[in-house]
Amino acid sequence: LSRTKSFHRPRNKETAADDSRTRVIGLHYLFPAGVDEQTIIDILTRRSCDQRREITFEYERIAKKDLTTALKGALSGSLEALILGLMRSTAQFDAAELNASIKGLGTDEETLIEILCSRSNKELVEIKKVYKDMFKKELEKDVAGDTSGDFAKLLLALVQTKRDEPSNVIDYQKIDEDARSLYEAGVRRKGTDVATWITIFSQRSVPHLQRVFERYKSYSPYDMKESIRKEVKGDLEKSFLTLVECFENKQLYFANRLSEAMKSKGAKEKVLTRIIVSRCEVDLMKIRTEFKRQHKRSLYQTIAEHTKGDYQKALLSLCGGDD
């Protein structure tokens, strides 16, 4: 989301502090006398993460209590989940989502795949650090303890953040070698050498892999996504497909995920909240563009049609406008 377009930006430090104080006073008087959800939405969805942090400090100073606790007491349901998500940094939000997908009975593989397969090396390094701060545990150990087989091996390879940084030098020989290796480890043989696929998918830079997938077509009668569908199944298949989609066009991947979450009459609010909150200060403007291009209608209109009430108002405010 382009901050200049969508977030209220005070002109200097002094006015930033004044703005925080004004917003806090607005929030402070909401909670004792009944909840005004609209004011909470207006203030918190139209500020950047840094501004919300300032508001949190200021609220604590004026109200002598924790803003997140006050919001928990004042809100409920999907609106509460969305607003509390906004009170964290992007890395903290991702870490909390990963932890929630692992702890308790059963594993939410969908969330694990979406986050671990779509975040960059830099983002994953930060998520691991924040995860340890928040939960006093290593993300790697939690993922290993809750998944199994080749699916676990792929996720752990991603969490180990060994991906090469993009280089200005295009290594055509390496591109050809990797394309041939992927073909020989999969479509060309009986059974799949998944370890080779995991190494290439988790360690090569994104621009390199984009060229590898293009070169792959000269070896295989199927493109990379078709090959994945033929060779592996279940969560492993979903993970490899997510990686390819994110390497090719990450914003289109999220646009399609949002569309899928709003296919039926209602909406998969958990998915909707996770994507909008985690991308609102990263690339939501680009996701909006891809959504309109791919689905021939705006993200704003689609959210308006499939959600309702204060939750809808908050999502539309974060979305930032119609296209």
Buried (B, 14 or more C-beta within 10 A) or exposed (E): BEBEEBBEEBEEEEEBEEBBBBBBEBBBEBBEEEBBBEBBBBBBBBBBBEBBBBBBEBBBEBBEEEBBEBBBEBBEEBBBBBBBBBBBBBBBBBBBBBBEBBEEEEBBBBBBBBBBBBBEBEBBBBBBEBBBEBBEBEBBEBBBEBBEEBBBBBBBBBBEBEBEEEEEEEEEEEBBBBBBBBBBBBBEEEEBBBEBBBBBBBBBBBBBBBBBBEBBEEBBEBEBBEBBEBBBEEBBBBBBBBBBBBBBBBBBBBBBBBBEBBEEEEBBBBBBBBBBBBBBBBBBBBBBBBBBEBBEBBBBBBBBEBBEEBBBBBBBBBBBBEB
